[in-house]
Every structure is written in structure tokens, then in C-alpha cells.
Amino acid sequence: MSNTDFCSPDVIVVGAGNAASCAALATREKGAKVIMLEASPQLVCGGNTRFTGGGFRFPFSGLDDLVQLMPELTEEEKQVLDFGVYTAEQYFDDMGRTTNYRTDPDLCEILVTRSFETMLWLRGKGVKFEPTYQHTFKIDGKFRFWGGLACVMWGGGPGLLELEHKACERAGVRIFYETAAVGLLMDGQGRVCGVKAESRGKPVEIRAPAVILACGGFESSAEMRARYLGPGWDLAKVRGTRFNTGAGIRMALDAGAMPFGHYSGCHAVPWDLNAPLFGDLAVGDQFQKHSYPFCIMVNARGERFVDEGADIRIYTYAKYGGAIMSQPDLFAWQIFDGKFIPMLRPEYRIKQVTKVRAETLEELVKKLDGVDADACLREIHAFNRAVQTEAPFNPAIKDGRCTTGLKVPKSNWAHRIDTPPFEAYAVTCGVTFTFGGIKITRESEVEHVAGRPIPGLFAAGELVGGLFYHNYPAGSGLMAGSVFGRIAGRSAAAYVQSSGKAT
């Protein structure tokens, strides 16, 4: 296949997920010709975007801001939706504390300050949003939103891809499926001038003055997980696509890019123990098990190992998968009693779930496969004795209802596990995306190890390192992909035009 079959582009975008789509759309806005290369077949295209729930994190000052993004809200809905506010200062604080204040200041500033304008831009491209009802509790007749997440993508990840790809089609952007980029083409002066690819199994070289890498991290490579995340991580489940194998990172590093970020860290959640090795589009993200603030989690020794109520779920879920990975045999059980079973999130009610149920604790612990039953029963009784009941239970805030005297405390939402029936759910680790990647400038140019931009090379999305360390505030990943995808597209178009290489 010759380069002419690929439309002689000005810019090649590697990937077809959210970050890649935003990059392509922004490139076209500036008048440059752009194509997208997608390693997967069309039915499963879009990387992790297709598997996401579709939450976006951005600052907003109240209902008026959100109506700009969700003009379909009725007057009746406006009366019962209490979104509150989420300021830029709160966003900065959340990024700081979840990353142990390691987040790159420049990247974090761009993410926070440009996120709302990027949401408006997405809306202008035909992307639709709806209220994030899964982040609400109904109190006094109103749905009260918590944790700064007000909007979710209409139709989740598949809906986001459908609308972004329709926007790309309207803009004249062509997506080439089953075409995996495997290397960068460089000229004799250190400039990127295209990619080497395999298109439906055949090698091809596609030339273009600029390339944007937006093809995800390395979470789908067992070898790279073991090498960078550590022993045992090759055994982890992968929540999303099987195609994010680190190709973009390897290509950039081979071209001299600066490795950057938390290579031994990743976004990893509690995930059903018997989920498949990679994401299942028929189930989506419903293998997740995120009602853990209202349970206790025990390992094979029958011991609790994390503070299930350390913070609101959206600030802990992305690190508790890693905590499960450090347990014996890489699993845990979440134990609920009858008071909270009705409050379980919908993912606990799917057919593909690993659960046991009993009328007594003595019966329940004997059903927990792989767990020391006697030790687990002692742990539950010790936990029950430690629960302090003075603070009223309030699921919408950190209520301070805690335990005392335990080696592993529970800081909020503590309640005795004492009301039948009892249910337990087996979980392991589900890896979403990896935190280590390549360094970019404020204009999304890929930075060389020498500290200068690599001419013609740009990047966005999960292969960009430096934003997230140890943990992650929910909704900031999709938002970062959109923000930096848009910047990368504009920068690549400007580079092509300023260098006089536009076709």
C-alpha cells in the first residue's frame, strides 16, 4: 500500500479514542489535512474510551454553567438537581492531594484552567452530556451531587466515540482501521516525517510533516506491566482494550523522547475476580465493584487491609485495585450486611458477578473461597466492637462515623456488619491505564531527552506522563485527553503551516 492510499496528510494522528479524536478535530479546525490510524478493527475501535463510563471533571460555578453543556435539562429537572459548585481551586487541591503533590505544575494548570472551555468546544462538536446521577444521593427530595463530578457523557464511552467520530467524518477526517503504527520516520535533521505501520498485516510507510501520538499507555502489555509496575502485575486484569500495548511510548522513546511520570503507577480499581483478561464490551465497566465505602474488605488471611472509608469513592477507587494486588493471591472479598445491600451500585446486580450470600456471619465466612474463615469471623467481630455510632450516617459527605482502636481504621461510613442477610463479592485488580509515559511541553510537543521539542512530534492522552501519580480524581483522564488532544491538534497544524509543508 502506497502513501497515496492514505490521502497524503499534513498530520497523522495515531489512535482513534477521545484524545485522538479531539486532536484530529482541532487539526482540521486549523485547515490542515489529517488522518487517524487505529490498530483495532472498527467494531472495537477507540481504545479505552469505548470502555469508559464517560465522566468528565471540570470546574463550574453552578447551574448556569452546566446548562450551557446540558441545554436539554427541563425546568423540572433543574428544580431537583443540586449540583453545587466545583471551583478551580478545588480541582487543583484534588489533583494535588491524590497525586501526593507530584502532579506536574504546568500540565495540571493547563488541565484545570482549560477544561471548561474544552467542554464547551466538545459540545460545539455535537458531543452531548447528561447529569452524573451515579454520583448523587437523594436527600430531602433533591439529587445532591458530590465529588465535583456533574456531567457524564451521553451514552458513556461508546456514545462519546460515536459522536466524536461523526464529527470527524463531517470534518473530512478519515480513520484507517487495523492499521497499527509501529515506528516513526525521521529525516536526516532529527525531524519526524511520518510513521511506519502495519495495515491489515502489510508493512507501509506513511509520510506527513507532523505526527500526533494518542494511542494509550502500556496497560495491555503483560510484559511491560511486570517490567514497570512490578512482580505480579502481569497477572492483573485489564479493564479496557487489548490494543494499548505501549506502542506510542516505545516509538517516542526510540526517537529520543524523554520518559516522564510514574512508570510504576497506574489507575487500578476493584474488579470482579472472574472477569475476563480484557474488557468485555457487552458488560462495559460493570465488572467494577465500587460500593466498598459501605463494606469491609478482607484478604485471604481474613484481615482488613485498607481504610474503606478514607475518602469519597471517586478519590480512592483508582488506587484500591493496587492495594488488592498486594494481597496474598491477588484477591479480596467485599462484605456487606442487609442494611446496605439495597444501596449497592448497579454493577453488583449484573449476571456476571462473583458473590455469596448467607443468613449468618458464621455461614458467610465459610463460603469465602480462599479465606481463613475463623480469622475472618474474628476480624468482623473486632470491627463491630470498634464502630463508633455517635456521628450520624450520611453517604453524601465524609460523615466522620469511624472506628477506634483498630490497626486499620475506617474513617467514615463505619457501621456494624450485623444485620442479615449478608453478601460478599470477590474482587481482584482491574488496570485502567498506566501513569508513566513521555514528556510534553505546554503546547503538547514531545520533548527530547535533551530538553527541546522533537520537531513534528506531538502527543496527548494516556501516553503523556506527569499528570497522575499514585492515584487519580475520577473524570480527569477523559478531561485531560480532550484538553491536550485539542492543544496537540492546534500545535501540529500550526507547525505544518509555519514550516511551509502543508499539502
Summary of the structure (lengths in Angstrom):
residues: 503
radius of gyration: 23.4
end to end distance: 20.0
largest distance: 75.5
contacts: 1866
relative contact order: 0.20
helix: 35%
strand: 22%
